[in-house]
Amino acid sequence: MDSPLGKFIEWYMSLPVPQRQSIAEFVVFFNVGFDDIDTSDMDKICINFVNKLSKYSHDKLKGAGLALLLRCNVDFLIRKWGTREGYKQSEKFLIGARDHFSATGEEFMVDKTLKFLRELPFKQEQWVSTKEKWQELVESYFSDSYIDHWWKDLS
């Protein structure tokens, strides 16, 4: 029986790098037990995240717990970024940030927010596609019944 974490890693590695970085950062910042992953080096965060997950892919108890934790974290992110509402919230935030930086004279940050605004439609489409692939994983290897059966399987 395939490890849910192994299947998560396959799914995760198929994502565009910025999405992998976003997921890894979120999990590292908002969960205990990931403090040993250095978030200052974005080039290494993805591989360090995968290495951490791989460590538990054959540990049935911790692996099941970690799969449930990941499912909750990624569900939260995708509900924010993989929907039209999430797109509107991101756009509103970026417009507010642009206006703020414009008022404070921080032109570098104005340019950065404008760049993010231009990229937003494409990135949102990527998240919508990722949401569909995520649902497939959740309905199979990340379902309650699969995870429950996997950790109880002693073979």
RASUL-V53428 format. One line per field, one symbol per residue. ss: DSSP state (h for helix, s for strand, l for the rest). phi: phi as a letter, one per 20 degrees, with the letter a starting at -180 (. if undefined). burial: + if it has 24 or more other C-alpha atoms within 12 Angstrom, else -. Layout:
ss: ???
phi: ???
burial: ???
This chain:
ss: lllhhhhhhhhhhlllhhhhhhhhhhhhhhlllllllllllhhhhhhhhhhhhhlllllhhhhhhhhhhhhhhhhhhhhhhllhhhhhhhhhhhhhhhhhhhhlllhhhhhhhhhhhhhhhhhhhhhhhhhhhhhhhhhllllhhhhhhhhhlll
phi: .ffgfffffgfgfeefggfgffffgffffdcfndfeefeedffdffffffgfffgdfdegffffffffffgfffgffffeddcffffffffffffffgfffffemefgffffffffffeggfffffffffgfffgffffdfdfgfffffffefef
burial: --+++++++-++--+---++++++++++--------+-+-----++-+++-+++-+++-+-++++++++++++++-+++-+++--++--++--++-++--------------+---+--+--++-+++-++-++--++--+++--++--++----
